[in-house]
Amino acid sequence: MLRRVTPLMLLGSVIMLVSALCWSNNAYAQEMQMQMTRDEFRNAVVGKDAQGVIAAVGRPDSISKTGGPGTEFWRYNERTKDTITNNTDKVVLVIFEKGIVARVNY
């Protein structure tokens, strides 16, 4: 016998679907926050534009445009590890010049 779908059943299904999507996006965000070595991080971003950096290491924790014209600083917190000391870097600064990553400071 076929059951009729009630609005409450439909709402429950939608809530379950949204919860699953939020969980998978959160898992993706956590994966993107994964710690890298300094060399891995540098190699992943130098020479790339903003979209390439986001694809490689995720969105920055903050952005500053306090440098000269065409200079932008993206700050990532606790994303890299110094392989010599085995310590996590508190801050990584990705420095864009004219829209392209020119260098990375730790």
N, C-alpha and C positions, 0 to 999 in steps of 0.2 A: 504494500500500500504506500502511495506517495504521501509525504508530509508536506504541508504548506510551509514555506519560509516566512517566518514572522519578522517584523522590523527589529525586534530584539535579537533574534538569531543573526540577522544581517549586521547589526551593530557590533555584536560580539566578534564576528569574523573580521570586520574592519579593524577593530581594536587589536586583535591578534596579529593581523598583517602589519599594521603600523608599528607595533612593538617589535616584531621581527626585523623590520627595516631599520628601526632605530638601533637595535642591538648590533646589526651587521655594520651600520655606519660607525658606531662606537668602536667596534673591533677594528675597522679599517683605520680610524683615527689613532687608536692605540698602536697599531702596527706602524703607522707613519711616524710615530713618536719614538720608534725604536732607536736605541743608541748606536752610533757608528764610531769608528775610529776617526781621528782627525783627517788622515789621508783619504779614507773612503768618502767622508763628507766633502772635502775639498774637491776631489775628482768628480763628485756627483753634481757640483754646482758651478764651478769656474767656467766661464765662457757662455753660460746660459742666460736666457732672458727670464723674466718673472714667472711665466707659465712653465718653463722648463724646470725651474727651481722647485716650484710647488709640486710638480709631477715627481721630482726626484726625492725630495725630503719633506714635503708637506708645507702647510702654511706657517709663517713666522709667528712668534708670540707677540711681537710688536714691530712697527715700522717707524723710522724717523727720517726726515728729510732735512736735517740740520746742517748737512755739509754744503759744499758749493753747488752751483747750478748743475743739474744732471746727476747729482750724487744722492744715493739713497742707502740707508742702513736697515737691514732686516736682522732682527734679534731672535735667536733661538736659545731657549733655556735648557741646560742639561741634556744636550743632544749628542755630544761627542765625548770621546774618552781619549786621554793622553796615554798612549801605549808604553811610554817610558816610565811614568809614575803610576800608571794604572788608576789614576784619578779621573773623575768625571769633571769636564769643564763646566763651570757655572754658566758661562755665556759664550755663544758663538755669534760673531757679527759677520754677516754676508754683505759685502760692499759692492753696490751697483754703480757703475759709471756709464752714463749715456745708455741706460737700459740693459746693460750686460754685466754679469758678475765679473769684477776685476780681481778681487782677492777676498780672502776669509781670514778674520782675526779671532784668536782664542783668548 
